[in-house]
Structure formats: structure tokens, C-alpha cells
Amino acid sequence: MIMLYVAGRVLRDFGELIDSFLLPKTPTGFSMFVFLLLVGYACFAGIERMARLGEMFIPLVLLLLVLQVIFLSYRM
């Protein structure tokens, strides 16, 4: 029973942190639901699959970062 309380508390704290710092216009419930889906998928598929999925997305994230730098510097 205590573990369920701690898990709920961590989820709520994480949702509040996301809302106040990173995504202030996003509803709290939505950000908590996305985080809950991510944790559920990690529990279902395993940490190794999550790491491989992260490795697959690294080139996409780097490409978007380079495009962002190019677009921001070209803004002049």
C-alpha cells in the first residue's frame, strides 16, 4: 500500500514540475498520462527495449537540433 502511495506522489510531483517549468500551457493530466504510458511501456517491454528505442531516436533528435540552430541563426 505504501508503494502505491509513493508512486502516486512521484507521478503528481513530476506532473507539477513539468507544468510549472517545461510546459506551462499543457494540462497536468495530459503530461502525467504520457509519463504513465512511458513507465507502463518500460515495465511491459523492459529497459533494454527502451534503451534501443532511445538509440533509434538519437539521429532524429540531432537532425532537429541542427535544423533549429540553422533556422534560428537564419532569422536575421
C-alpha positions as CSV (number, residue, x, y, z in Angstrom):
1,M,0.0,0.0,0.0
2,I,2.8,2.4,0.8
3,M,4.4,1.7,-2.6
4,L,1.2,2.8,-4.4
5,Y,1.2,6.0,-2.4
6,V,4.8,6.8,-3.2
7,A,4.3,6.0,-6.9
8,G,1.3,8.3,-7.0
9,R,3.1,11.0,-5.1
10,V,6.1,10.8,-7.5
11,L,3.8,10.9,-10.5
12,R,2.0,14.0,-9.2
13,D,5.3,15.8,-8.3
14,F,6.6,15.0,-11.8
15,G,3.4,16.3,-13.4
16,E,3.6,19.6,-11.4
17,L,7.3,20.0,-12.2
18,I,6.6,19.6,-15.9
19,D,3.7,22.0,-15.8
20,S,5.5,24.7,-13.8
21,F,8.8,24.6,-15.6
22,L,8.8,23.0,-19.0
23,L,5.2,23.0,-20.4
24,P,3.2,25.6,-18.6
25,K,0.2,25.6,-21.0
26,T,-0.1,21.8,-21.1
27,P,-2.8,20.3,-18.8
28,T,-1.4,18.4,-15.8
29,G,-3.4,15.3,-16.5
30,F,-2.1,15.0,-20.1
31,S,1.6,15.2,-19.1
32,M,1.0,12.8,-16.2
33,F,-0.8,10.4,-18.6
34,V,2.1,10.5,-21.1
35,F,4.6,9.8,-18.4
36,L,2.4,6.9,-17.1
37,L,2.3,5.4,-20.6
38,L,6.1,5.6,-20.8
39,V,6.6,3.9,-17.5
40,G,4.0,1.3,-18.4
41,Y,5.7,0.5,-21.6
42,A,9.1,0.3,-19.9
43,C,7.6,-2.2,-17.4
44,F,6.0,-4.2,-20.2
45,A,8.8,-4.2,-22.7
46,G,11.8,-3.9,-20.5
47,I,14.6,-1.4,-20.0
48,E,16.7,-2.9,-22.8
49,R,14.0,-2.1,-25.4
50,M,13.6,1.4,-24.1
51,A,17.3,1.9,-24.5
52,R,17.3,0.6,-28.0
53,L,14.3,2.9,-28.8
54,G,16.3,5.8,-27.5
55,E,19.2,4.9,-29.7
56,M,16.9,4.8,-32.7
57,F,15.7,8.3,-32.0
58,I,19.1,9.9,-31.4
59,P,19.7,10.7,-35.2
60,L,16.2,12.3,-35.4
61,V,16.8,14.5,-32.3
62,L,20.2,15.6,-33.6
63,L,18.7,16.4,-37.0
64,L,16.0,18.5,-35.4
65,L,18.6,20.3,-33.2
66,V,20.7,21.1,-36.3
67,L,17.6,22.4,-38.1
68,Q,16.7,24.5,-35.1
69,V,20.1,26.1,-34.9
70,I,20.1,26.8,-38.7
71,F,16.6,28.4,-38.6
72,L,17.4,30.5,-35.5
73,S,20.7,31.8,-37.0
74,Y,19.0,32.5,-40.4
75,R,16.3,34.5,-38.7
76,M,18.2,37.8,-39.2
